[in-house]
């Protein structure tokens, strides 16, 4: 079969030039001829496009420049190679032709061999370009198919992880929750040991599950942050309470330090921030046999709206050889990867911490040498809160302000005083502190004599020399001090203590540790009572919420019987009564008959799931009695996007299983306040 010849269009109004060009090229190419610009354009659009055009410039009515310009401005013809063949031999003429898009410029008189060589070269370039474009198109199609396949695989993987997460978290919720309840019952020493061992193993398993899910999110590019308001000082105290028992088990000391004037009301993801610190402190405890673990916080830089903080975790452990430092933050990398290794771990914690620190706008690193201890550090960029949100965050229950109120701290324990200092400072109270009852009496009398008496005394019970109750009696015996509002704090509470303290004259009684928002509510309540001249029974953390809780009606929507039983027990423990529905359909029926103040809603349930039930509740045309009832998702769906789906459906909050009792209590309090 004879190969198809390339098509060339010759455009020239001079017959002699046309004859020469046809004679030069006709043996190798399929030649067409046009004697004007208009004829050339008509021929090009009427027949199949030529593979190359030889174009004269000087022609009547429409010159070659205009023909070239029109062809280049049409997407259908702008890829056809155009070679000007013309008697115009000035440099500016050639430049104009090339700027218009011609691939070459040949001046008359021309050499036939030069014309043949240049035509052949440009046709070969066109074929090569056409092949490349075809390959690009084919590759683009392949990439699009691969992208679709990858997205489908990623979606399937995400769905699988979501299902695995749900199926693991649901029984884990029952195991951990029921073990916690079991540990609060009367047990023999042997039984308690078994239960505590079960809880330790369950907590470790949950931590491992969370790490695996975080790692999978990192691989899928789905690890993200939840930006909320939080108090850094409160978060660090929570870390302290969590880590001190673990450190004590190995005979280690744990402490943290922060700058005294640190701006602590911040916005970021406190859960992820705490996760990094827990990973670093846990590792420090794991690799330290004696000595101490210290967490330090320093301000690296500060602007009007942001803080860059540097967190460091220093230990006195075994240290790390310099040749191993580069492997620490890689996935599944461990200091000792042998089968006989002494220390456990899956090798994901530091890698996840690195990703999290980068998400927080910072970095992570380590300074260490073998047998010389280690200091792991990371930085994070955090926003400052707008101060007007502070009272809302503290769940203020009174119009009475504690800002500027003068308060005396009486406690011999340095840590307890530090905690109270931080709270009172953040609430802008005026305060002083003493370490004994004797010093307290002196300080109270001095303040009265100066005309600036203390309004409130926060008094510890167990102090050397004079205990809190004795101090309380002496304050009430003094005519000048008897109006001081006294609040008792004790680490060891017994039945009858509150009644006895009320008889002495204490306005409130609390066992430690005192939750910040409870202390804030107590202070505002005692000040409000004093202002309104209201005589009330002694205030405790229970009386602050008892009346409110007695009136709260909660509907629990949960199909898993173990989790339903656990949730009802927890609610009973918190002081709430609750009804239960085993799916969304039965929940709607209950809501049509009774007004509820709060709903705890599972997601994955038979007949009607939690998302659909929420949409029905929020639908103003449905027959439920209260369309605006607060709804908290309590679900084992804990993958990226699950929270957003719940909120989009109309829910007000979201908790993932296994649910921590304090988190559940906090969420309920938030929405019934």
MARMIPA-324143 format. One line per field, with one value per residue (C-alpha): residue in three letters; x, y, z. Coordinates in steps of 0.001 Angstrom, whole numbers, plus 500000, padded with zeros to 6 digits. Layout:
N
residuo [ala / ...] $
xx [X / ...] $
yy [Y / ...] $
zz [Z / ...] $
This chain:
673
residuo [unk / unk / unk / unk / unk / unk / unk / unk / unk / unk / unk / unk / unk / unk / unk / unk / unk / unk / unk / unk / unk / unk / unk / unk / unk / unk / unk / unk / unk / unk / unk / unk / unk / unk / unk / unk / unk / unk / unk / unk / unk / unk / unk / unk / unk / unk / unk / unk / unk / unk / unk / unk / unk / unk / unk / unk / unk / unk / unk / unk / unk / unk / unk / unk / unk / unk / unk / unk / unk / unk / unk / unk / unk / unk / unk / unk / unk / unk / unk / unk / unk / unk / unk / unk / unk / unk / unk / unk / unk / unk / unk / unk / unk / unk / unk / unk / unk / unk / unk / unk / unk / unk / unk / unk / unk / unk / unk / unk / unk / unk / unk / unk / unk / unk / unk / unk / unk / unk / unk / unk / unk / unk / unk / unk / unk / unk / unk / unk / unk / unk / unk / unk / unk / unk / unk / unk / unk / unk / unk / unk / unk / unk / unk / unk / unk / unk / unk / unk / unk / unk / unk / unk / unk / unk / unk / unk / unk / unk / unk / unk / unk / unk / unk / unk / unk / unk / unk / unk / unk / unk / unk / unk / unk / unk / unk / unk / unk / unk / unk / unk / unk / unk / unk / unk / unk / unk / unk / unk / unk / unk / unk / unk / unk / unk / unk / unk / unk / unk / unk / unk / unk / unk / unk / unk / unk / unk / unk / unk / unk / unk / unk / unk / unk / unk / unk / unk / unk / unk / unk / unk / unk / unk / unk / unk / unk / unk / unk / unk / unk / unk / unk / unk / unk / unk / unk / unk / unk / unk / unk / unk / unk / unk / unk / unk / unk / unk / unk / unk / unk / unk / unk / unk / unk / unk / unk / unk / unk / unk / unk / unk / unk / unk / unk / unk / unk / unk / unk / unk / unk / unk / unk / unk / unk / unk / unk / unk / unk / unk / unk / unk / unk / unk / unk / unk / unk / unk / unk / unk / unk / unk / unk / unk / unk / unk / unk / unk / unk / unk / unk / unk / unk / unk / unk / unk / unk / unk / unk / unk / unk / unk / unk / unk / unk / unk / unk / unk / unk / unk / unk / unk / unk / unk / unk / unk / unk / unk / unk / unk / unk / unk / unk / unk / unk / unk / unk / unk / unk / unk / unk / unk / unk / unk / unk / unk / unk / unk / unk / unk / unk / unk / unk / unk / unk / unk / unk / unk / unk / unk / unk / unk / unk / unk / unk / unk / unk / unk / unk / unk / unk / unk / unk / unk / unk / unk / unk / unk / unk / unk / unk / unk / unk / unk / unk / unk / unk / unk / unk / unk / unk / unk / unk / unk / unk / unk / unk / unk / unk / unk / unk / unk / unk / unk / unk / unk / unk / unk / unk / unk / unk / unk / unk / unk / unk / unk / unk / unk / unk / unk / unk / unk / unk / unk / unk / unk / unk / unk / unk / unk / unk / unk / unk / unk / unk / unk / unk / unk / unk / unk / unk / unk / unk / unk / unk / unk / unk / unk / unk / unk / unk / unk / unk / unk / unk / unk / unk / unk / unk / unk / unk / unk / unk / unk / unk / unk / unk / unk / unk / unk / unk / unk / unk / unk / unk / unk / unk / unk / unk / unk / unk / unk / unk / unk / unk / unk / unk / unk / unk / unk / unk / unk / unk / unk / unk / unk / unk / unk / unk / unk / unk / unk / unk / unk / unk / unk / unk / unk / unk / unk / unk / unk / unk / unk / unk / unk / unk / unk / unk / unk / unk / unk / unk / unk / unk / unk / unk / unk / unk / unk / unk / unk / unk / unk / unk / unk / unk / unk / unk / unk / unk / unk / unk / unk / unk / unk / unk / unk / unk / unk / unk / unk / unk / unk / unk / unk / unk / unk / unk / unk / unk / unk / unk / unk / unk / unk / unk / unk / unk / unk / unk / unk / unk / unk / unk / unk / unk / unk / unk / unk / unk / unk / unk / unk / unk / unk / unk / unk / unk / unk / unk / unk / unk / unk / unk / unk / unk / unk / unk / unk / unk / unk / unk / unk / unk / unk / unk / unk / unk / unk / unk / unk / unk / unk / unk / unk / unk / unk / unk / unk / unk / unk / unk / unk / unk / unk / unk / unk / unk / unk / unk / unk / unk / unk / unk / unk / unk / unk / unk / unk / unk / unk / unk / unk / unk / unk / unk / unk / unk / unk / unk / unk / unk / unk / unk / unk / unk / unk / unk / unk / unk / unk / unk / unk / unk / unk / unk / unk / unk / unk / unk / unk / unk / unk / unk] $
xx [500000 / 501389 / 502000 / 499801 / 501607 / 501655 / 499444 / 501032 / 499106 / 500977 / 499516 / 501004 / 499511 / 502568 / 502187 / 505929 / 506553 / 503751 / 505226 / 508677 / 507345 / 505058 / 507954 / 510173 / 507743 / 505145 / 507185 / 507100 / 503926 / 500241 / 500104 / 497174 / 497358 / 495559 / 496306 / 494917 / 494418 / 490602 / 490914 / 493427 / 491096 / 488132 / 490178 / 491518 / 488062 / 486368 / 488788 / 490936 / 493451 / 496911 / 499933 / 501976 / 501408 / 503885 / 502585 / 503511 / 503202 / 502620 / 499132 / 496181 / 493210 / 494514 / 498251 / 500050 / 500384 / 496586 / 496107 / 498667 / 497047 / 493573 / 494843 / 496770 / 493730 / 491551 / 491948 / 491171 / 494088 / 496622 / 498793 / 499388 / 503058 / 503310 / 506474 / 506591 / 508112 / 508449 / 510506 / 510358 / 513913 / 514149 / 514919 / 511783 / 509640 / 510985 / 510564 / 506920 / 506210 / 507761 / 505957 / 502653 / 503375 / 505186 / 507674 / 510125 / 510873 / 512383 / 513232 / 512959 / 514767 / 515047 / 517044 / 514775 / 517002 / 516652 / 512860 / 512730 / 515003 / 513045 / 509641 / 510800 / 512244 / 509060 / 506825 / 508945 / 508695 / 504908 / 504634 / 506801 / 504683 / 501456 / 502803 / 503693 / 500225 / 498643 / 500828 / 499894 / 496201 / 496597 / 498585 / 495991 / 493261 / 495336 / 495999 / 492306 / 491436 / 494133 / 492826 / 489267 / 490537 / 492643 / 489712 / 487505 / 490178 / 490669 / 486915 / 486736 / 489690 / 488107 / 484812 / 486663 / 488520 / 485270 / 483636 / 486630 / 486728 / 483029 / 483213 / 486258 / 485103 / 481633 / 482836 / 485768 / 483273 / 481597 / 484863 / 486383 / 483125 / 482039 / 485535 / 485450 / 482093 / 483383 / 486366 / 483961 / 482288 / 483499 / 486128 / 488599 / 492270 / 492561 / 489473 / 490645 / 494026 / 492313 / 490013 / 492847 / 494905 / 491932 / 491556 / 495273 / 495199 / 491990 / 493416 / 496586 / 494521 / 492430 / 495600 / 496970 / 493695 / 493767 / 497383 / 496546 / 493586 / 495695 / 498369 / 495787 / 494509 / 498072 / 498447 / 495134 / 495949 / 492912 / 494544 / 493208 / 492627 / 489580 / 490116 / 488371 / 488878 / 490857 / 492972 / 496557 / 497065 / 494038 / 495267 / 498708 / 497154 / 495098 / 498333 / 499942 / 497106 / 497339 / 501127 / 502014 / 500575 / 502433 / 505688 / 505228 / 504884 / 508548 / 509662 / 510061 / 509233 / 507033 / 506684 / 505950 / 506823 / 505313 / 506129 / 504199 / 502761 / 501883 / 498706 / 496906 / 493429 / 494106 / 492495 / 493803 / 493268 / 493971 / 493333 / 496093 / 498396 / 497857 / 498327 / 501849 / 502737 / 501334 / 503366 / 506576 / 506040 / 505013 / 508174 / 510249 / 508753 / 509267 / 512992 / 513815 / 514632 / 515402 / 515303 / 512674 / 510572 / 510170 / 507816 / 508744 / 506795 / 508477 / 507296 / 509301 / 507445 / 504275 / 502059 / 498809 / 496766 / 499131 / 501656 / 504402 / 505179 / 508037 / 507198 / 510067 / 510075 / 513357 / 514206 / 517139 / 516828 / 519041 / 519509 / 519729 / 522832 / 523476 / 523328 / 519707 / 518333 / 517406 / 515180 / 513051 / 510309 / 509824 / 506828 / 507281 / 510828 / 511986 / 515158 / 515323 / 513523 / 514779 / 512460 / 514046 / 513552 / 512832 / 510421 / 507117 / 505416 / 504379 / 506721 / 503984 / 503811 / 506717 / 505827 / 502257 / 503587 / 505722 / 502698 / 500628 / 503303 / 503528 / 499738 / 499970 / 502344 / 505517 / 508226 / 509635 / 513117 / 515309 / 518589 / 520186 / 523239 / 523569 / 523286 / 522877 / 519102 / 516972 / 515050 / 512262 / 510762 / 508119 / 506684 / 503107 / 501458 / 498325 / 495725 / 494767 / 491160 / 488968 / 488523 / 484788 / 484287 / 485814 / 482697 / 480831 / 483680 / 483450 / 479708 / 478957 / 475683 / 475484 / 475392 / 477781 / 481317 / 484295 / 486684 / 488542 / 487228 / 489853 / 490505 / 492913 / 494370 / 495180 / 497013 / 500364 / 500652 / 502615 / 500968 / 497464 / 498321 / 499732 / 496534 / 494366 / 496689 / 496320 / 492522 / 492100 / 494615 / 492785 / 489521 / 491235 / 490681 / 492890 / 494482 / 497185 / 498344 / 499546 / 500668 / 499130 / 496094 / 498138 / 499424 / 495895 / 494547 / 497380 / 496817 / 493028 / 493422 / 496044 / 493794 / 490831 / 492903 / 494026 / 490401 / 490726 / 489392 / 489355 / 485936 / 486583 / 488979 / 489766 / 490852 / 492522 / 491437 / 494610 / 497407 / 500104 / 499513 / 495983 / 493622 / 490972 / 488043 / 489896 / 490799 / 487154 / 486000 / 488568 / 487524 / 483882 / 484830 / 486533 / 484012 / 486045 / 486486 / 483188 / 481739 / 484543 / 483021 / 484796 / 485138 / 486541 / 488745 / 489881 / 491783 / 490175 / 486422 / 484218 / 480480 / 479309 / 482171 / 479970 / 477301 / 479908 / 481532 / 478161 / 477661 / 481082 / 480064 / 481588 / 479588 / 480890 / 482674 / 484591 / 486862 / 489949 / 490706 / 488259 / 487109 / 487703 / 484153 / 482773 / 485033 / 483971 / 480278 / 480863 / 482523 / 479793 / 477062 / 478407 / 478902 / 475380 / 473909 / 475834 / 474670 / 471022 / 471250 / 470125 / 470804 / 471434 / 472608 / 476339 / 477279 / 478979 / 479776 / 476583 / 474221 / 475394 / 473967 / 471485 / 468369 / 469210 / 469868 / 466666 / 464644 / 466577 / 464902 / 467317 / 466494 / 469181 / 468948 / 471204 / 470640 / 473600 / 472306 / 475687 / 476355 / 472769 / 473185 / 476543 / 475196 / 472178 / 474470 / 476730 / 473749 / 472432 / 475862 / 475851 / 472452 / 470274 / 467246 / 466940 / 464645 / 466044 / 465007 / 466668 / 466519 / 465623 / 462068 / 461232 / 462997 / 460659 / 457667 / 458942 / 459577 / 456008 / 454685 / 457140 / 459273 / 462993 / 465799 / 468590 / 469093 / 472134 / 471984 / 473809 / 474287 / 474315 / 470977 / 468355 / 465108 / 466093 / 469663 / 470664 / 471208 / 467749 / 466140 / 467853 / 466562 / 463024 / 463380 / 464653 / 461907 / 459325 / 456549 / 457229 / 455077 / 457801 / 457072 / 460434 / 462253 / 465125 / 466042 / 469869 / 471193 / 474632 / 475991 / 477492 / 478870 / 481604 / 481825 / 485093 / 486587 / 487163 / 483877 / 481708 / 481468 / 480635 / 477857 / 476332 / 476453 / 475080 / 472151 / 471307 / 473115 / 474633 / 477672 / 479665 / 481370 / 483172 / 483142 / 484618 / 483163 / 485155 / 482725 / 484101 / 483715 / 480102 / 479333 / 480983 / 479002 / 475698 / 476454 / 477346 / 473992 / 471667 / 473252] $
yy [500000 / 503383 / 505641 / 508714 / 511912 / 515016 / 517840 / 521222 / 524378 / 526944 / 530476 / 532915 / 535269 / 534977 / 531990 / 531657 / 531247 / 528683 / 526631 / 526593 / 525550 / 522859 / 521526 / 521457 / 519611 / 517692 / 514488 / 514053 / 515834 / 516293 / 519923 / 522375 / 525952 / 529216 / 532494 / 534852 / 535066 / 534726 / 531661 / 530109 / 530506 / 529135 / 526128 / 525432 / 525380 / 523563 / 520657 / 518734 / 520956 / 520946 / 519666 / 522780 / 526131 / 528026 / 531612 / 534668 / 538078 / 540583 / 539712 / 541992 / 542582 / 540273 / 539923 / 536975 / 538628 / 538841 / 535250 / 534060 / 536122 / 534688 / 531102 / 531584 / 533052 / 530048 / 527061 / 524725 / 525950 / 527441 / 524318 / 524238 / 525163 / 528301 / 529187 / 532620 / 532526 / 536166 / 538840 / 541030 / 540624 / 543249 / 542164 / 543855 / 541976 / 538624 / 539573 / 540540 / 537220 / 535166 / 537201 / 536445 / 532733 / 531539 / 528728 / 529885 / 532656 / 532106 / 535029 / 535028 / 534092 / 530819 / 527640 / 524592 / 522382 / 524820 / 524831 / 521000 / 520725 / 523244 / 521802 / 518313 / 519495 / 521310 / 518403 / 516059 / 518450 / 518603 / 514799 / 514566 / 517196 / 515425 / 512135 / 513849 / 515405 / 512026 / 510453 / 513252 / 512646 / 508908 / 509523 / 512004 / 509432 / 506837 / 509263 / 510136 / 506441 / 505918 / 508912 / 507546 / 504125 / 505681 / 507754 / 504681 / 502718 / 505570 / 505807 / 502060 / 502275 / 505171 / 503272 / 500182 / 502212 / 503860 / 500449 / 499026 / 502089 / 501718 / 497985 / 498337 / 501413 / 500021 / 497053 / 499087 / 501599 / 498785 / 497288 / 500548 / 502018 / 498911 / 498453 / 502025 / 501355 / 498071 / 499830 / 502137 / 499178 / 497248 / 494743 / 492456 / 493260 / 490421 / 491537 / 495146 / 494038 / 492088 / 495021 / 497559 / 495267 / 494986 / 498767 / 499275 / 496814 / 498328 / 501869 / 500710 / 498968 / 502089 / 504181 / 501759 / 501840 / 505642 / 505657 / 503252 / 505383 / 508546 / 506868 / 505861 / 509438 / 510666 / 508295 / 509483 / 513148 / 513412 / 514291 / 517687 / 519955 / 520999 / 524637 / 525549 / 527824 / 526346 / 527309 / 526071 / 526069 / 523814 / 521492 / 521221 / 520481 / 517715 / 516356 / 516533 / 514581 / 511957 / 511543 / 511791 / 508311 / 506761 / 508391 / 507354 / 503709 / 503865 / 506065 / 509110 / 512759 / 514617 / 518397 / 521200 / 524892 / 527784 / 531494 / 533255 / 535880 / 533476 / 534364 / 531033 / 531608 / 530281 / 528829 / 525681 / 521929 / 521138 / 517440 / 517203 / 519413 / 517171 / 514083 / 515205 / 515893 / 512538 / 510759 / 512541 / 512165 / 508509 / 507795 / 509662 / 507567 / 504392 / 505023 / 506499 / 504223 / 506886 / 510636 / 512975 / 514094 / 517842 / 519630 / 523237 / 525819 / 528908 / 531742 / 531821 / 534770 / 536752 / 539082 / 540805 / 537780 / 534782 / 532965 / 530640 / 528303 / 525837 / 522753 / 520571 / 517252 / 516564 / 513215 / 511624 / 508369 / 506163 / 508724 / 508044 / 507328 / 510090 / 507651 / 506769 / 510312 / 510586 / 507481 / 508575 / 510451 / 507899 / 505566 / 502246 / 503165 / 502185 / 502717 / 498952 / 496954 / 493512 / 490706 / 490812 / 494552 / 495719 / 498546 / 498170 / 500358 / 500207 / 502956 / 505352 / 507895 / 510124 / 509992 / 511055 / 513754 / 515119 / 515364 / 517007 / 519564 / 520543 / 520856 / 523175 / 525390 / 524232 / 521592 / 518850 / 517693 / 516051 / 516688 / 513632 / 511459 / 507909 / 507608 / 511398 / 511794 / 513329 / 516515 / 516241 / 519546 / 520852 / 524234 / 525292 / 528494 / 529248 / 531984 / 534163 / 534090 / 537148 / 538004 / 538643 / 534875 / 534149 / 534188 / 532007 / 529485 / 529387 / 528694 / 531728 / 531299 / 534670 / 538292 / 539000 / 539578 / 538158 / 540426 / 542582 / 540656 / 540312 / 536660 / 535055 / 531616 / 529606 / 526372 / 524873 / 522881 / 524744 / 522946 / 523660 / 527330 / 527477 / 526001 / 528521 / 531372 / 530504 / 530313 / 533551 / 535353 / 534332 / 535631 / 538948 / 538543 / 540324 / 537678 / 536931 / 533657 / 532296 / 528838 / 528538 / 529422 / 531695 / 533701 / 533855 / 535567 / 538096 / 538813 / 539176 / 541620 / 543684 / 544004 / 545072 / 547657 / 549117 / 549419 / 546812 / 543605 / 540248 / 539313 / 535554 / 533096 / 529824 / 527620 / 524214 / 521747 / 519849 / 522247 / 521953 / 523821 / 525074 / 523179 / 524794 / 524271 / 525826 / 528783 / 529111 / 529250 / 531934 / 534044 / 533917 / 534796 / 538013 / 540856 / 542503 / 539289 / 537460 / 538705 / 537060 / 534465 / 531165 / 528273 / 524974 / 522823 / 519386 / 516467 / 514014 / 514290 / 512315 / 512076 / 514882 / 517270 / 519599 / 519783 / 520539 / 523199 / 524824 / 525079 / 526767 / 529314 / 528101 / 529083 / 526258 / 522921 / 521086 / 518082 / 518390 / 518546 / 521375 / 521690 / 525269 / 525980 / 524558 / 526896 / 529823 / 528985 / 528666 / 532083 / 533811 / 532016 / 532893 / 536506 / 536610 / 535126 / 537653 / 540539 / 539467 / 538605 / 535051 / 532376 / 529075 / 525630 / 525103 / 524951 / 521860 / 520855 / 518804 / 521488 / 523822 / 521443 / 519321 / 521398 / 521822 / 518114 / 517065 / 518949 / 517789 / 515187 / 513236 / 510800 / 508215 / 506759 / 503675 / 500203 / 498423 / 497050 / 497092 / 500705 / 501624 / 500131 / 501876 / 505275 / 505002 / 504085 / 507058 / 509422 / 508060 / 508609 / 512206 / 512744 / 512660 / 510510 / 509313 / 507366 / 505051 / 504369 / 501654 / 503405 / 506683 / 505658 / 504927 / 508139 / 510153 / 508434 / 509329 / 512951 / 513243 / 512386 / 514085 / 517233 / 516436 / 518848 / 516846 / 513891 / 511594 / 510144 / 507134 / 507138 / 503573 / 502006 / 499770 / 501103 / 504779 / 505972 / 508966 / 511330 / 510699 / 510959 / 514319 / 515636 / 514626 / 516345 / 519541 / 519498 / 522108 / 520086 / 516963 / 516204 / 516187 / 518592 / 520400 / 520913 / 522779 / 520220 / 519951 / 516759 / 515311 / 512601 / 509745 / 507416 / 505005 / 506815 / 508669 / 509154 / 512422 / 513977 / 512070 / 515033 / 517347 / 514984 / 515059 / 518849 / 519239 / 516988 / 519417 / 518030 / 520428 / 518447 / 515284 / 512695 / 509625 / 506255 / 505081 / 508076 / 509412 / 510044 / 513532 / 514479 / 513260 / 515159 / 518279 / 518092 / 517635 / 520554 / 522717 / 522175 / 522322 / 525425] $
zz [500000 / 498931 / 501929 / 502124 / 501059 / 503234 / 501955 / 501190 / 500279 / 498140 / 498354 / 495775 / 493156 / 490816 / 488402 / 487873 / 491622 / 491860 / 488970 / 490574 / 493982 / 492501 / 490420 / 493487 / 495780 / 493717 / 493514 / 497309 / 498432 / 497585 / 496381 / 496410 / 495089 / 495957 / 494178 / 496850 / 500583 / 500300 / 498062 / 500497 / 503488 / 501540 / 500413 / 503908 / 505545 / 502641 / 502318 / 504779 / 506529 / 504889 / 506797 / 505871 / 504119 / 501907 / 502026 / 499961 / 501649 / 498808 / 497461 / 496492 / 498859 / 501658 / 502195 / 503723 / 507112 / 507514 / 506320 / 508880 / 511640 / 510938 / 510891 / 514138 / 515910 / 515062 / 517355 / 514454 / 512317 / 514725 / 514722 / 510903 / 510155 / 507979 / 506040 / 504434 / 500884 / 499816 / 498040 / 501185 / 502484 / 505224 / 508751 / 510152 / 507589 / 508729 / 512377 / 511796 / 510075 / 512860 / 515541 / 513791 / 514254 / 511132 / 511712 / 509011 / 506512 / 502998 / 500708 / 496891 / 494782 / 496691 / 496278 / 495585 / 497750 / 500692 / 500276 / 500205 / 503275 / 505342 / 504350 / 505275 / 508611 / 509659 / 508611 / 510707 / 513668 / 513230 / 513192 / 516285 / 518047 / 517008 / 518408 / 521689 / 521928 / 521343 / 523990 / 526404 / 525706 / 526272 / 529460 / 530663 / 530155 / 532014 / 534886 / 535106 / 535265 / 537917 / 539873 / 539796 / 540885 / 543678 / 544903 / 544911 / 546801 / 549266 / 549806 / 550390 / 552781 / 554677 / 554920 / 556129 / 558769 / 559830 / 560226 / 562091 / 564333 / 565103 / 565743 / 568043 / 569937 / 570679 / 572797 / 574150 / 575477 / 577397 / 578671 / 579922 / 581210 / 583098 / 584544 / 585847 / 587470 / 588895 / 590486 / 592336 / 594075 / 597131 / 595940 / 597630 / 597091 / 594592 / 592665 / 592599 / 591263 / 588457 / 587609 / 587593 / 585359 / 583001 / 582906 / 582261 / 579362 / 577961 / 578155 / 576386 / 573685 / 573157 / 572875 / 570278 / 568307 / 568327 / 567098 / 564262 / 563207 / 563379 / 561281 / 558684 / 558606 / 558037 / 555087 / 553631 / 554262 / 556548 / 559853 / 560851 / 563847 / 565852 / 566823 / 570094 / 573105 / 576011 / 579000 / 578638 / 582414 / 582908 / 580154 / 581791 / 585179 / 583565 / 582099 / 585550 / 587176 / 584447 / 584493 / 588201 / 589018 / 586074 / 587114 / 590758 / 589726 / 588631 / 591506 / 589248 / 589915 / 587428 / 587238 / 584825 / 584721 / 582781 / 582699 / 585506 / 583155 / 580338 / 578407 / 578825 / 577306 / 573811 / 570698 / 569033 / 569326 / 573003 / 572409 / 569800 / 571863 / 574864 / 572667 / 571716 / 575363 / 576497 / 573800 / 574823 / 578595 / 578259 / 576280 / 578866 / 581676 / 579648 / 579105 / 582527 / 585474 / 588091 / 588424 / 587015 / 584069 / 583540 / 581146 / 580388 / 578414 / 576985 / 574757 / 571527 / 570005 / 570606 / 568595 / 569443 / 568320 / 568464 / 570639 / 569472 / 572365 / 572805 / 574874 / 576089 / 577933 / 579733 / 581327 / 583147 / 581212 / 579095 / 576345 / 572627 / 570535 / 568000 / 565080 / 566038 / 566335 / 562643 / 562838 / 565798 / 563965 / 561182 / 561153 / 562958 / 563988 / 567479 / 569466 / 570004 / 567314 / 568396 / 569485 / 572937 / 573418 / 576953 / 576186 / 574322 / 571742 / 568104 / 566939 / 565845 / 568680 / 567667 / 563966 / 564762 / 567103 / 564256 / 561966 / 564698 / 565571 / 561904 / 561725 / 564744 / 562766 / 564501 / 564446 / 566645 / 567604 / 570225 / 572007 / 573564 / 574036 / 575293 / 579095 / 579297 / 579254 / 576515 / 575859 / 573310 / 572196 / 569848 / 568930 / 568191 / 567011 / 569061 / 568764 / 571713 / 572850 / 572765 / 576432 / 576177 / 575887 / 579286 / 581456 / 579028 / 579141 / 582925 / 582831 / 584962 / 586838 / 588533 / 587580 / 590473 / 589202 / 591071 / 589197 / 591707 / 594741 / 597483 / 598398 / 600885 / 600080 / 603225 / 602379 / 603386 / 600126 / 597456 / 594512 / 595805 / 596237 / 592707 / 591257 / 593123 / 592123 / 588478 / 588676 / 590627 / 588431 / 585248 / 586770 / 587713 / 591446 / 593987 / 596194 / 598728 / 600248 / 603574 / 604670 / 608151 / 610243 / 612496 / 609509 / 608111 / 611236 / 611134 / 607421 / 607863 / 610796 / 608946 / 605903 / 608074 / 609903 / 606559 / 605421 / 602640 / 604233 / 602490 / 601135 / 600912 / 602554 / 600763 / 603678 / 603577 / 606263 / 607059 / 608040 / 610729 / 613981 / 613317 / 611050 / 608860 / 611196 / 614144 / 611962 / 610918 / 614551 / 615411 / 612404 / 613485 / 617078 / 615952 / 615610 / 612836 / 610836 / 611297 / 607982 / 606001 / 603630 / 604328 / 601894 / 603154 / 600905 / 601994 / 600530 / 602982 / 603372 / 605750 / 606279 / 608556 / 607721 / 605681 / 608409 / 611079 / 608884 / 608274 / 612058 / 612342 / 609707 / 606439 / 603369 / 601167 / 601466 / 598726 / 598429 / 596229 / 593405 / 592765 / 589174 / 587927 / 586766 / 590057 / 592040 / 589860 / 590368 / 594105 / 594343 / 592338 / 594319 / 597791 / 596700 / 595262 / 598464 / 600538 / 598359 / 598506 / 602240 / 601445 / 604055 / 602315 / 603483 / 603021 / 599350 / 597921 / 594374 / 594486 / 595773 / 593017 / 590437 / 592379 / 591741 / 588102 / 587646 / 589388 / 586808 / 583745 / 581519 / 579289 / 576491 / 575694 / 572167 / 571977 / 570474 / 572111 / 575432 / 577181 / 576169 / 577059 / 580519 / 580962 / 579894 / 582205 / 585120 / 584379 / 584154 / 587440 / 588973 / 587700 / 589319 / 586207 / 585464 / 581866 / 579570 / 576905 / 573310 / 571252 / 567866 / 566201 / 565403 / 569053 / 570067 / 567808 / 569399 / 572876 / 571854 / 570564 / 574034 / 576422 / 576630 / 577038 / 577923 / 576237 / 573900 / 573823 / 570309 / 568884 / 565093 / 563789 / 564773 / 563096 / 561559 / 561887 / 562490 / 564589 / 561661 / 560211 / 563650 / 564208 / 560892 / 561868 / 565253 / 563638 / 560986 / 562086 / 560401 / 562503 / 565555 / 568231 / 571096 / 571089 / 567790 / 569467 / 572132 / 572432 / 570801 / 571596 / 569301 / 571336 / 568719 / 567726 / 564370 / 564956 / 561499 / 559651 / 558601 / 561111 / 563458 / 560554 / 559401 / 562879 / 563090 / 559560 / 560484 / 563294 / 566329 / 568853 / 570007 / 569379 / 571621 / 570295 / 572039 / 574318 / 576165 / 579106 / 582018 / 582698 / 579027 / 579038 / 582245 / 580850 / 577593 / 579439 / 581764 / 578777 / 577070 / 580073 / 581612] $
